[in-house]
Amino acid sequence: MITETLTPVAPEACVGPDKLRRADGAVVEWIVADGLVDYPFALQAMKDRAAAVARGEAREAVWLIEHPPLYTSGTSAAPADLLEPLRVPVYEAGRGGEFTYHGPGQRVVYLMLDLKARGRDVRCLVQGLEGWIIDTLAAFNVDGGLSDGRIGVWVSQPGRPGGESKIAAIGVRVSKWVTTHGVALNVAPDLSHFGGIVPCGISDRGVTSLEDLGQLVSMPEVDMALRAAFERRFGPTAIGIADTLVTAA
């Protein structure tokens, strides 16, 4: 079993446009949840589907959801970074990383991908996920990028702390070469909720969203951009429904 906290990766570590694509061309099930999804339910459903993928009993899946307001803590979370523990519910996530916020207006994407078929390279996966979000932001004329060795996707914001802000967080667990957890892209969440934590343990930078940057886009528009950018890097997808998330393909 592999379980590791993600660390920054140099561009040369993931060479070739097809590094993360499956050689067999198998499709990934693309599932968009309706409404807000409770975190404990999502966590269990994700784990169940990942276990089925590892056993070869289900397709890989990408699950796009929104949560009610909540904080999650990763394996490296420092208790002092939870500034307002009574503000919203707090859950242990079982992923690497520190505290983060999820809530309405944020597109959370859970990934259940089989790295046995995608190069068995966790560091390459990190770079692929960052590139995927950067490509998605480019569809809305937002210039996302990396920041001084920090995991996630950032944008320049002169006048804000450090001159840049985080727009997307990445936190992944890999077990039996199958991924769980994934990315959280801020579309139009209530950014004030980030004030109840030190997001990802970073106190000298801010948090932003597409709305904060003046891009008023709908969640379906973001989902379309996410899917197009995902397929360019990871391969084809097929629409699935949430009721089949944990069933065999």
Protein Blocks (a to p, Z undefined) as FASTA:
>chain_A
ZZdddddddfklmgcjklmpcfklpacdddddehjddfklmmmmmmmmmmmmmnopaccd
dddddddddddddfklcfklmmblmlpccddehiacddddddehiacddddddfklnopa
aklmmmmmmmmmmmmmmmnopacddeehiacjddddehiahhiacfbdcddddeehiaee
jidddfbdcfklmmmpcehhiakbccddfklnopacdfklmmmmmmmmmmmmnopcdddd
fklmmpcZZ
